[in-house]
Amino acid sequence: QVQFVESGGGLVQPGGSLRLSCAASGIIFSAYVMGWYRQAPGKQRELVATIATSGRSNYADSVKGRFTISRDNAKNTVHLQMNSLKPEDTAVYYCNAYTPGWGPTFDDWGQGTQVTVSS
């Protein structure tokens, strides 16, 4: 059974930082491109960042230069370092594998972790 458990969210002031973590189980983690997604109130879920098995990363334009995705294959975890946070980054953040040209690989989603950027 595929399972993703996200953590690390919270309330932070504009300009602040947070580090999100996601623990994956039930998959051969090292074989998958992994991604972080987010969903703001009233909006569709969007892809924020991906990291390939090679370690190559890609970012949505809205977070480029502020967010950094990383992975630890030994621990089946993927992280998202978020710096210079803006109010528009407020959302529930999720992780899942990513299939290029398609989107989220699995139908199973974790509970997500809430990130709120507000003064």
C-alpha positions as CSV (number, residue, x, y, z in Angstrom):
1,Q,0.0,0.0,0.0
2,V,1.4,3.4,-1.0
3,Q,1.6,5.9,1.7
4,F,2.9,9.4,2.0
5,V,3.3,11.3,5.3
6,E,4.0,15.0,5.1
7,S,5.2,17.1,8.0
8,G,6.9,20.4,8.8
9,G,4.3,23.0,8.0
10,G,3.2,25.8,10.2
11,L,2.5,29.5,10.5
12,V,5.4,31.8,9.3
13,Q,5.7,35.5,8.6
14,P,6.4,36.7,5.1
15,G,10.1,36.3,4.3
16,G,10.4,33.4,6.6
17,S,11.5,29.8,6.0
18,L,10.1,26.3,6.5
19,R,11.4,22.8,5.7
20,L,8.9,20.2,4.7
21,S,9.5,16.5,4.8
22,C,7.6,13.6,3.3
23,A,8.1,9.9,4.2
24,A,7.1,7.5,1.5
25,S,6.3,3.8,2.0
26,G,5.0,1.0,-0.2
27,I,7.0,2.0,-3.3
28,I,10.5,1.5,-4.5
29,F,11.3,5.1,-3.7
30,S,14.6,5.3,-5.5
31,A,12.9,4.4,-8.8
32,Y,10.5,7.3,-8.9
33,V,10.6,11.0,-9.8
34,M,9.2,12.6,-6.7
35,G,7.2,15.8,-6.5
36,W,5.8,18.4,-4.1
37,Y,2.3,19.7,-4.8
38,R,0.2,22.3,-3.1
39,Q,-3.4,23.3,-3.0
40,A,-4.6,26.7,-1.9
41,P,-8.2,27.3,-0.8
42,G,-10.5,27.4,-3.8
43,K,-7.8,26.4,-6.2
44,Q,-6.7,23.2,-8.0
45,R,-3.7,21.3,-6.8
46,E,-0.6,22.4,-8.5
47,L,2.9,21.0,-9.0
48,V,5.6,22.9,-7.1
49,A,8.8,21.0,-7.7
50,T,10.1,17.7,-8.9
51,I,13.3,15.8,-8.3
52,A,14.4,13.0,-10.6
53,T,16.2,9.8,-9.7
54,S,19.4,11.5,-10.9
55,G,18.8,14.3,-8.5
56,R,17.9,16.8,-11.2
57,S,15.3,19.2,-10.0
58,N,12.6,21.4,-11.6
59,Y,10.5,24.1,-10.2
60,A,7.3,26.1,-10.9
61,D,8.2,29.6,-12.0
62,S,6.4,30.9,-8.9
63,V,8.9,29.3,-6.5
64,K,12.0,29.2,-8.6
65,G,15.0,30.6,-6.6
66,R,13.1,30.4,-3.3
67,F,12.4,26.7,-2.9
68,T,14.8,23.7,-3.0
69,I,13.7,20.1,-3.3
70,S,16.0,17.3,-2.2
71,R,15.7,13.5,-1.6
72,D,17.2,10.9,0.6
73,N,16.8,7.5,-1.0
74,A,18.2,5.7,2.0
75,K,15.4,7.0,4.2
76,N,12.7,7.1,1.5
77,T,12.1,10.8,2.2
78,V,11.8,14.0,0.1
79,H,12.2,17.5,1.5
80,L,11.2,21.0,0.4
81,Q,13.2,23.9,1.8
82,M,11.1,27.0,1.4
83,N,12.8,30.4,1.8
84,S,11.5,34.0,1.3
85,L,8.0,32.8,1.8
86,K,5.1,34.9,0.5
87,P,1.4,35.0,1.5
88,E,0.6,33.4,-1.9
89,D,2.6,30.3,-0.8
90,T,-0.2,29.6,1.7
91,A,-1.6,26.2,0.9
92,V,-1.7,22.5,2.0
93,Y,1.5,20.9,0.7
94,Y,1.5,17.2,-0.5
95,C,4.1,14.9,-1.9
96,N,3.6,12.1,-4.5
97,A,5.6,10.5,-7.2
98,Y,5.5,12.3,-10.6
99,T,5.1,10.9,-14.0
100,P,6.5,13.3,-16.7
101,G,3.9,14.3,-19.1
102,W,1.1,13.0,-16.9
103,G,1.2,14.3,-13.4
104,P,0.8,12.6,-10.0
105,T,1.7,8.9,-10.3
106,F,-0.5,7.5,-7.5
107,D,-4.1,8.1,-6.6
108,D,-3.2,7.8,-2.9
109,W,-2.4,11.1,-1.1
110,G,-1.3,11.8,2.4
111,Q,-3.0,14.3,4.7
112,G,-0.7,17.1,3.6
113,T,0.9,19.7,5.8
114,Q,-0.6,23.2,6.1
115,V,1.7,26.2,5.4
116,T,0.3,29.6,6.3
117,V,2.3,32.7,5.5
118,S,0.9,35.7,7.3
119,S,1.9,38.6,9.4
